[in-house]
Amino acid sequence: MSRYLALLLACLCLILANIGIVLPGLPTVPFLLLAAWFSARSSPRLHQWLHRHAVFGKLLVDWETNKSISRRSKVIAVLMLLLSYAVMLFRVEHVWLLISVALLFLAIATFLISRPEPNRSDKSDKSP
């Protein structure tokens, strides 16, 4: 993969991660992790910026060091999944689609909840 393509994909994923913060149904964390991965292959400057970012930095460092997710992030993610599904219940009429999405969201929630929490002595959990 060329450096420029990786940089373009990093920027695209970062834009989608930011949109996902405010738009239910669009996941933030997977796009953020992809942005970090692509930026590591294309732009050390962007990669460092992401890791030093006030909102995203701690989340990325926790994931890359020990595959952990903060309790606050887990709660927010699961609540957003529930909110997204509630909206779908009122807007989607296809039963099989609702069942499929419910199973997908359940798998995502199970994965999130099963991840360890960061091991911090100060217990100040301010990540999204």
N, C-alpha and C positions, 0 to 999 in steps of 0.2 A: 504494500500500500504506500502510495506516495505521501510525503510529508504534508503537502498542501491539501490532499484529500482528507487526511487525518485531522488537520486543523479545521477544515470546513465542517467535518462531522462533529468535532468537539464543540464548535460554536453552535451548530444546530442543536445538539443535545443540551447544551447549556441554556439556550433559548427555550426549548421545550420543558426543561426542568423548572425554569422560572415561571412559565405559564402554568405548569402543574401545581404551583404553590396556591394559586387562586382558583383554578378550574377543577372542580370535582370530577373524578374519572380519569384524569390525566396524571399518571404517576410522576412524582418528582425525583425520588431517590434513584430509580433505575437510570433515568436520563442523566442525573448528576454523576453516577458512577461511570457511565459511558463517556461522559464529557471528560472526566479525570483520566480514564484509560486512553482515549484518543489524544488528549493534550500531552500525556506522558510520551507519546510517540511522535508528537509534532512540534510542541512548543513548551520548553522547560519554563519559560516565563509565565504562560497561562497556567501550567500545572502548579507552579508555586503560588500563583495568585489564588487559585481555587483552594489550596490547602491552608492559606492564610486568611481566607475570607471569613468574616465575622459570623455568618450564618452557616455556610457550607463546610468550612474548614474542619471543625471538630467532628462532624459526621463522617467526612472522608477519612480522617486520620483514624477514628475508631474502627471503621470498616476495614481499612487497609492493614492496621496493626493486628487486630484479633477478631475480625469479622463480627464485631459487636454493634448493637443498635441501642441507643438510650431508651429508657422507659418512656420518656416524653414523646420521642419520635414514634415509638410503637403505638402509643395511645392515639396520637394524632392520625397516624396512617390508618389504624383500624376504624376510627370514627369517620374518616373520609371515605373509606370503603362502604361503611354502613350508610352514610349520606348519599353516596353515588347510587347504591342499590335502591334506597328508598325513592329517589328520583326516578329510577328506571321502572319501579313498580307502578308508578302512575303514568308513565309515558310509553311503555312498551307493552304490546298486546300478545306477543308471541311467547307462549309458555316455555318452549324449548330454549329459547334465547335466555329467558329469565333463569331457568334451571342451570344452563351452562355458565352464565355469569356468576350465579350464586356459588357454584362449585369452584370456579376460578378464584373468586374473592375469598372463599373459605381456605383454599390452598395458600393464597398470598398471606392471609392473616395468620394461618398456622405457621408458615415460614417465619414471618416477622416475630411472632411471639416466641418461637423456639430459639431465636438468636440470643446469645448471652448479652448481658448489659455491660457497658464499660466499667472497668475496675478503677474507681477513682476514690481517693482518700477524702477529697473535699466535698463530694456529693452535690456539687453545684451543677445541675443538669439543665443547660440552657440551649441545647441543640433543637432544631425543628423536628 
